[in-house]
């Protein structure tokens, strides 16, 4: 299938396929929109079943970054890179150096950073070949892992959502079901626990769940059962498309607010959530904390300004919720309308 015929192609400005026989690199870089500035978005490494699945993910993620960066008020556009490979077994310095060379050939149209399956250490090797990279470790002048900033944004976003939907000022005493305990999900669980929330957790790595149970008193459920959990808030923090026609009828929550990208399998799921009385915090609005931090690093802005800008996600969500309520539309549609006005 041609890239132009993929359902997730949305007028992307540029899609680049990069390969390197010596390192084994097979990567796709998607640039969706650069109206606000150069495209920025992380590099994901995943064992995709085929190149079509990888291209689809790159297209969806790049588009999401355009909307995310616009809603966060950042002077950058949206892009994403994906590497086809198992992050547990296929990484090498040479692989990321090859990626750096591919990114450098784009002349600054795309700036990368870490994402699922990659780390600040991996970005160090990318930096050897190009300056168009952020999310670097401190010894290279970076600010390190952006995951805590993402988790903070999701936390204040959950507070905004429960305030709007449940009329309460905090998560104290509420039950939150967290799906995925990676860097972001685990730090979010910590913040929720410290704020007095009761936790239900699930992760494909049983050890992560056991650690959350020991540290936060969380109740562990199987990954395929977390959607069924009776909770006030469902927080998806794993991979995308978790909200679909199969999972939607199983939800037993009032709010969906989490860190995962592309949570809606299809656009109409947003309307279906609204019809079901579930308040959805649009993923690219609530999970923008990491890119806010990475962008500040790349533009060499003061580090002490980052937290206030991440906490401002709460106010942005308030704007989305109010528009959706006023116009009688899904929150996903309200967010899309606001975002398009900012990058069109």
C-alpha positions as CSV (number, residue, x, y, z in Angstrom):
1,X,0.0,0.0,0.0
2,X,1.3,3.5,-0.9
3,X,2.0,5.8,2.1
4,X,-0.6,8.2,0.6
5,X,-3.3,5.5,0.8
6,X,-2.8,4.7,4.4
7,X,-5.9,5.7,6.4
8,X,-3.7,7.8,8.8
9,X,-2.1,9.9,6.1
10,X,-3.3,13.4,6.9
11,X,-1.4,15.7,4.5
12,X,1.9,15.0,6.1
13,X,4.6,17.2,4.7
14,X,7.3,14.6,4.5
15,X,7.8,10.9,5.3
16,X,11.3,9.5,5.1
17,X,12.4,5.9,5.2
18,X,15.9,5.4,6.5
19,X,18.0,2.3,6.5
20,X,21.5,1.3,7.3
21,X,22.8,-2.1,6.5
22,X,25.8,-2.1,8.8
23,X,23.8,-1.2,12.0
24,X,20.5,-2.8,10.9
25,X,18.6,0.5,11.2
26,X,15.1,0.5,9.7
27,X,13.4,3.7,10.6
28,X,10.5,6.0,9.4
29,X,10.5,9.7,10.1
30,X,7.2,11.4,9.6
31,X,6.8,15.2,9.6
32,X,3.2,16.3,9.8
33,X,3.2,20.1,10.0
34,X,5.8,22.8,10.4
35,X,3.6,25.9,10.3
36,X,4.6,26.8,13.9
37,X,8.2,25.8,13.6
38,X,10.4,22.8,13.0
39,X,8.8,19.4,13.7
40,X,9.6,18.0,17.1
41,X,8.7,14.6,18.6
42,X,10.4,11.6,20.1
43,X,11.8,8.5,18.6
44,X,10.0,5.2,19.4
45,X,11.6,1.8,19.1
46,X,9.1,-1.1,18.8
47,X,9.0,-4.6,17.3
48,X,6.3,-3.7,14.7
49,X,5.0,-6.8,12.8
50,X,5.7,-5.1,9.4
51,X,6.6,-1.8,7.8
52,X,2.9,-0.8,7.3
53,X,2.3,-1.0,11.0
54,X,5.4,1.1,11.6
55,X,4.4,3.7,9.0
56,X,0.8,3.9,10.5
57,X,2.2,4.5,13.9
58,X,4.6,7.1,12.7
59,X,1.8,9.0,10.8
60,X,-0.5,8.9,13.8
61,X,2.1,9.9,16.3
62,X,3.5,12.8,14.1
63,X,0.0,14.2,13.6
64,X,-0.6,13.9,17.4
65,X,2.6,15.9,18.0
66,X,1.3,18.7,15.8
67,X,-1.9,19.0,17.8
68,X,0.0,18.5,21.1
69,X,2.6,21.2,20.5
70,X,0.0,23.6,19.3
71,X,-2.2,23.2,22.3
72,X,0.8,23.6,24.6
73,X,1.6,26.9,22.9
74,X,5.1,25.7,21.7
75,X,6.8,27.3,18.7
76,X,7.3,23.9,17.0
77,X,5.4,21.6,14.7
78,X,4.8,17.9,14.8
79,X,6.9,14.9,13.8
80,X,7.9,11.5,15.0
81,X,10.5,8.8,14.3
82,X,10.0,5.1,14.7
83,X,12.6,2.4,14.6
84,X,11.5,-1.1,13.7
85,X,13.2,-3.4,16.2
86,X,13.1,-4.9,19.7
87,X,14.4,-2.3,22.1
88,X,15.4,-5.1,24.5
89,X,17.7,-6.9,22.1
90,X,18.4,-4.8,19.0
91,X,19.9,-1.6,20.3
92,X,23.4,-0.5,19.6
93,X,25.4,2.7,19.5
94,X,25.8,2.3,15.7
95,X,22.0,2.0,15.2
96,X,21.4,5.4,16.9
97,X,24.4,7.0,15.2
98,X,22.8,5.9,11.8
99,X,19.5,7.4,12.9
100,X,21.4,10.7,13.8
101,X,22.8,10.8,10.3
102,X,19.4,10.4,8.8
103,X,17.9,13.1,10.9
104,X,20.8,15.4,10.1
105,X,20.1,15.1,6.4
106,X,16.7,16.7,7.0
107,X,18.5,20.0,7.9
108,X,16.6,20.8,11.0
109,X,13.1,20.1,9.8
110,X,12.8,17.4,12.4
111,X,14.2,17.4,16.0
112,X,14.1,14.1,17.9
113,X,14.1,13.0,21.5
114,X,13.4,9.9,23.5
115,X,10.1,8.0,23.5
116,X,8.9,4.5,24.2
117,X,11.8,2.1,23.8
118,X,14.5,4.8,23.7
119,X,16.3,6.7,26.4
120,X,18.5,9.8,27.0
121,X,21.5,7.4,26.8
122,X,20.4,6.5,23.2
123,X,20.0,10.1,22.3
124,X,23.7,10.6,23.3
125,X,24.7,8.5,20.2
126,X,22.2,10.4,18.0
127,X,23.8,13.7,19.2
128,X,27.2,12.5,17.9
129,X,25.9,12.8,14.4
130,X,23.4,15.7,14.6
131,X,22.5,18.7,16.7
132,X,18.8,18.2,16.0
133,X,18.1,16.2,19.2
134,X,16.9,17.0,22.7
135,X,16.1,15.1,25.9
136,X,19.8,14.7,26.5
137,X,21.5,13.7,29.7
138,X,22.9,16.4,32.0
139,X,26.5,15.9,31.0
140,X,25.6,16.9,27.5
141,X,23.8,20.1,28.7
142,X,20.4,18.4,28.6
143,X,17.8,18.1,31.3
144,X,17.5,14.3,31.3
145,X,14.4,12.1,31.3
146,X,11.2,14.1,30.5
147,X,9.0,11.4,32.0
148,X,8.5,13.2,35.3
149,X,7.2,16.3,33.5
150,X,4.8,14.2,31.5
151,X,3.6,12.5,34.7
152,X,3.1,15.9,36.4
153,X,1.0,17.2,33.5
154,X,-1.2,14.1,33.6
155,X,-1.6,14.4,37.3
156,X,-2.8,18.1,37.2
157,X,-4.9,17.1,34.2
158,X,-6.6,14.4,36.2
159,X,-7.3,16.9,39.0
160,X,-8.9,19.2,36.4
161,X,-11.0,16.4,35.0
162,X,-12.3,15.2,38.4
163,X,-13.0,18.8,39.3
164,X,-15.1,19.2,36.2
165,X,-16.8,15.8,36.2
166,X,-17.1,15.0,39.9
167,X,-17.0,18.4,41.5
168,X,-14.1,17.5,43.8
169,X,-10.9,19.5,44.3
170,X,-8.5,16.6,44.6
171,X,-8.0,12.9,44.0
172,X,-8.0,12.2,47.7
173,X,-10.2,9.2,48.3
174,X,-10.8,8.5,44.6
175,X,-9.9,5.3,42.9
176,X,-7.7,5.5,39.8
177,X,-6.9,2.6,37.6
178,X,-3.5,3.0,36.0
179,X,-2.8,1.0,32.9
180,X,1.0,0.8,32.3
181,X,3.7,1.4,34.8
182,X,6.6,2.6,32.7
183,X,8.5,5.7,33.5
184,X,5.5,7.9,33.2
185,X,2.9,5.6,34.6
186,X,4.9,4.7,37.7
187,X,5.6,8.4,38.5
188,X,2.0,9.2,38.0
189,X,1.0,6.4,40.4
190,X,3.4,7.8,42.9
191,X,1.9,11.3,42.7
192,X,-1.6,9.9,42.9
193,X,-0.7,7.8,46.0
194,X,0.9,10.8,47.7
195,X,-2.3,12.8,47.0
196,X,-4.5,10.2,48.7
197,X,-5.9,8.2,45.7
198,X,-6.5,4.5,45.9
199,X,-4.7,2.7,43.0
200,X,-5.6,-0.3,40.8
201,X,-2.7,-1.1,38.4
202,X,-1.7,-3.3,35.5
203,X,1.4,-3.8,33.6
204,X,2.8,-6.5,31.2
205,X,5.8,-6.7,33.5
206,X,4.4,-8.3,36.7
207,X,7.4,-6.9,38.7
208,X,6.3,-3.3,38.0
209,X,2.9,-4.1,39.5
210,X,4.4,-5.8,42.5
211,X,6.6,-2.7,43.1
212,X,3.6,-0.5,43.0
213,X,1.7,-2.8,45.4
214,X,4.6,-2.7,47.8
215,X,5.2,1.1,47.6
216,X,1.7,2.5,47.1
217,X,-0.6,-0.2,48.3
218,X,-1.9,-0.7,44.8
219,X,-4.2,-3.6,43.9
220,X,-2.8,-5.5,40.9
221,X,-5.1,-6.8,38.1
222,X,-4.2,-8.5,34.8
223,X,-3.4,-6.3,31.9
224,X,-6.5,-7.4,30.0
225,X,-8.7,-6.7,33.0
226,X,-7.7,-3.2,33.9
227,X,-10.4,-1.7,31.5
228,X,-13.0,-3.5,33.6
229,X,-11.9,-2.0,36.9
230,X,-14.5,-0.2,39.0
231,X,-12.8,3.2,39.4
232,X,-13.4,6.9,39.3
233,X,-10.6,7.5,36.8
234,X,-9.1,5.2,34.2
235,X,-5.6,6.4,33.3
236,X,-4.2,4.7,30.1
237,X,-0.4,5.0,30.2
238,X,0.7,2.3,27.8
239,X,0.3,2.1,24.0
240,X,-2.5,3.6,22.0
241,X,-6.0,2.6,20.7
242,X,-7.0,1.3,24.1
243,X,-10.4,3.1,23.7
244,X,-12.3,1.2,21.0
245,X,-15.6,-0.5,20.3
246,X,-14.6,-3.6,22.3
247,X,-13.3,-1.8,25.4
248,X,-15.8,1.1,25.6
249,X,-18.7,-0.9,26.9
250,X,-16.5,-2.4,29.6
251,X,-15.5,0.9,31.2
252,X,-16.7,1.5,34.7
253,X,-15.3,5.0,35.3
254,X,-16.4,8.6,35.1
255,X,-13.2,10.0,33.7
256,X,-10.6,8.8,31.2
257,X,-7.3,10.7,31.6
258,X,-3.9,9.2,31.0
259,X,-0.5,9.6,29.4
260,X,-0.8,7.2,26.4
261,X,-0.8,8.6,22.9
262,X,-3.6,8.0,20.4
263,X,-5.9,6.6,23.0
264,X,-9.0,6.7,20.6
265,X,-8.9,3.9,18.1
266,X,-11.2,6.0,15.8
267,X,-12.4,9.5,16.0
268,X,-16.0,8.5,16.7
269,X,-15.0,6.9,20.0
270,X,-14.8,10.5,21.4
271,X,-18.5,11.0,20.7
272,X,-19.3,7.6,22.1
273,X,-17.5,8.4,25.4
274,X,-19.5,11.6,25.6
275,X,-22.8,9.7,25.0
276,X,-21.8,7.2,27.7
277,X,-21.3,10.1,30.2
278,X,-17.5,9.6,30.5
279,X,-15.3,12.7,30.5
280,X,-12.3,12.2,28.2
281,X,-9.2,14.3,28.7
282,X,-7.8,14.5,25.2
283,X,-4.5,12.6,25.2
284,X,-2.4,15.1,23.4
285,X,-3.5,17.9,25.7
286,X,-2.9,16.1,29.0
287,X,0.4,14.4,28.1
288,X,2.2,17.4,26.8
289,X,4.5,17.9,29.9
290,X,7.4,16.0,28.4
291,X,7.5,17.9,25.1
292,X,7.2,21.2,27.1
293,X,10.4,20.2,29.0
294,X,12.2,18.9,25.9
295,X,11.3,22.0,23.9
296,X,12.6,24.3,26.7
297,X,15.8,22.4,26.7
298,X,16.3,22.6,23.0
299,X,15.5,26.4,22.9
300,X,17.7,26.9,26.0
301,X,14.9,28.4,28.0
302,X,15.1,28.7,31.8
303,X,14.5,25.4,33.5
304,X,12.6,27.0,36.3
305,X,9.9,28.1,33.9
306,X,9.0,24.5,32.9
307,X,7.0,23.4,35.9
308,X,4.6,26.4,35.7
309,X,4.1,25.7,32.0
310,X,3.4,22.0,32.6
311,X,0.9,22.9,35.4
312,X,-0.9,25.2,32.9
313,X,-2.1,22.0,31.2
314,X,-4.9,22.1,33.8
315,X,-6.1,25.4,32.5
316,X,-5.9,24.2,28.9
317,X,-8.1,21.3,29.7
318,X,-10.6,23.5,31.5
319,X,-10.9,25.4,28.2
320,X,-11.5,22.2,26.3
321,X,-14.1,20.9,28.8
322,X,-15.9,24.2,28.8
323,X,-16.0,24.4,25.0
324,X,-17.3,20.9,24.7
325,X,-20.0,21.5,27.2
326,X,-21.0,24.8,25.7
327,X,-21.2,23.5,22.1
328,X,-22.6,20.0,23.0
329,X,-19.6,18.2,21.4
330,X,-17.1,15.6,22.4
331,X,-14.0,16.9,24.2
332,X,-11.8,15.3,21.5
333,X,-13.6,17.4,18.9
334,X,-13.3,20.5,21.0
335,X,-9.5,20.0,21.4
336,X,-9.1,19.3,17.7
337,X,-10.9,22.6,16.9
338,X,-8.8,24.6,19.2
339,X,-5.6,23.0,18.0
340,X,-6.3,23.5,14.3
341,X,-6.9,27.2,15.0
342,X,-3.4,27.4,16.4
343,X,-1.4,25.6,13.7
344,X,-3.5,26.1,10.5
